[in-house]
Amino acid sequence: MRVQDLIDAGNFKVLNQGEGLNREITGPYCCDLLSLAMGNMPAGSAWVTVMGNVNTLAVASLADAACIILAQGSTLDENALEKAKEQKITVLQTQMPIFDAALTVYRYLHA
């Protein structure tokens, strides 16, 4: 499944459409501790978190995440939104809890 396919499925709102919409998603990754995510997130992950700040974008970039999914209605603060646009990082949003959002991605990948 590509990032664009995840968007087209309609379960996630696009907060910022970046580059890499044709990237394959390797799996969901759930973590709100940025240092842990930075060291353990597999490349190509759809990272599900509630952290919507510029540090999240930096970790996503360093870990080579395919996209960020902000769960539980979390959103990007103004600085983070500008940085996401500047760095062309795709950020999605959902009202679902973290686990449910990750499970949704997992089910799409294994359908």
C-alpha positions as CSV (number, residue, x, y, z in Angstrom):
1,M,0.0,0.0,0.0
2,R,1.2,3.4,-0.9
3,V,0.7,6.6,1.1
4,Q,-1.7,7.8,-1.7
5,D,-3.7,4.6,-1.3
6,L,-4.0,5.2,2.5
7,I,-5.3,8.8,1.7
8,D,-7.7,7.5,-0.9
9,A,-9.2,4.9,1.5
10,G,-10.9,7.9,3.3
11,N,-10.2,7.1,7.0
12,F,-7.6,9.9,7.5
13,K,-7.9,13.6,6.9
14,V,-4.9,15.2,5.1
15,L,-3.3,18.0,7.2
16,N,-0.4,18.4,4.8
17,Q,0.2,16.6,1.6
18,G,3.9,16.2,1.1
19,E,6.1,14.4,-1.4
20,G,6.4,10.7,-1.4
21,L,2.8,9.8,-2.0
22,N,3.9,6.8,-4.1
23,R,6.1,5.5,-1.2
24,E,5.2,2.0,0.0
25,I,4.1,1.8,3.6
26,T,6.0,-1.0,5.4
27,G,3.8,-1.0,8.4
28,P,2.3,1.1,11.2
29,Y,4.5,2.2,14.0
30,C,3.1,3.5,17.3
31,C,5.1,5.6,19.7
32,D,4.9,9.0,21.5
33,L,8.4,8.9,23.0
34,L,10.4,10.7,20.3
35,S,13.8,9.3,21.3
36,L,12.4,5.7,21.2
37,A,10.8,6.4,17.8
38,M,14.0,7.8,16.4
39,G,15.9,4.7,17.3
40,N,13.4,2.0,16.5
41,M,10.9,3.1,13.8
42,P,11.4,1.1,10.6
43,A,11.9,3.1,7.4
44,G,8.7,3.4,5.5
45,S,6.4,3.4,8.5
46,A,3.1,5.1,8.9
47,W,3.9,6.6,12.2
48,V,0.9,6.9,14.5
49,T,1.3,9.4,17.3
50,V,-0.4,12.3,19.2
51,M,2.7,14.5,19.1
52,G,2.1,17.4,16.6
53,N,5.2,19.5,17.0
54,V,8.3,20.3,15.0
55,N,10.3,17.6,16.8
56,T,7.9,15.0,15.5
57,L,8.7,16.1,12.0
58,A,12.4,16.0,12.6
59,V,12.1,12.4,13.9
60,A,9.9,11.4,11.0
61,S,12.5,12.7,8.6
62,L,15.5,11.1,10.4
63,A,13.7,7.7,10.7
64,D,12.5,7.9,7.0
65,A,8.8,7.5,7.9
66,A,6.4,7.3,4.9
67,C,3.9,9.6,6.7
68,I,2.7,10.7,10.1
69,I,-0.8,10.0,11.4
70,L,-1.9,12.2,14.2
71,A,-4.4,10.2,16.3
72,Q,-7.1,11.2,18.8
73,G,-7.8,14.4,17.0
74,S,-4.3,15.7,17.6
75,T,-3.1,18.4,15.2
76,L,0.0,20.2,14.1
77,D,0.8,23.5,15.9
78,E,1.4,26.5,13.5
79,N,5.2,26.1,13.5
80,A,4.9,22.4,12.8
81,L,2.4,22.9,9.9
82,E,4.8,25.4,8.3
83,K,7.7,23.0,8.7
84,A,5.7,20.1,7.3
85,K,4.9,22.2,4.2
86,E,8.6,23.3,3.9
87,Q,9.9,19.7,4.3
88,K,7.1,18.2,2.2
89,I,6.1,15.7,4.9
90,T,2.7,14.1,4.6
91,V,0.7,14.4,7.8
92,L,-2.7,12.8,8.3
93,Q,-5.2,13.1,11.1
94,T,-7.8,10.9,12.7
95,Q,-10.1,10.9,15.7
96,M,-9.3,7.2,16.2
97,P,-7.2,6.2,19.2
98,I,-3.6,5.3,18.4
99,F,-4.2,1.6,18.4
100,D,-7.2,1.7,16.2
101,A,-5.5,4.0,13.7
102,A,-2.5,1.6,13.5
103,L,-4.8,-1.4,13.2
104,T,-6.6,0.3,10.3
105,V,-3.3,0.7,8.5
106,Y,-2.3,-2.9,9.3
107,R,-5.6,-4.2,8.0
108,Y,-5.1,-2.3,4.7
109,L,-1.6,-3.7,4.3
110,H,-2.8,-7.2,4.9
111,A,-6.1,-7.2,3.1
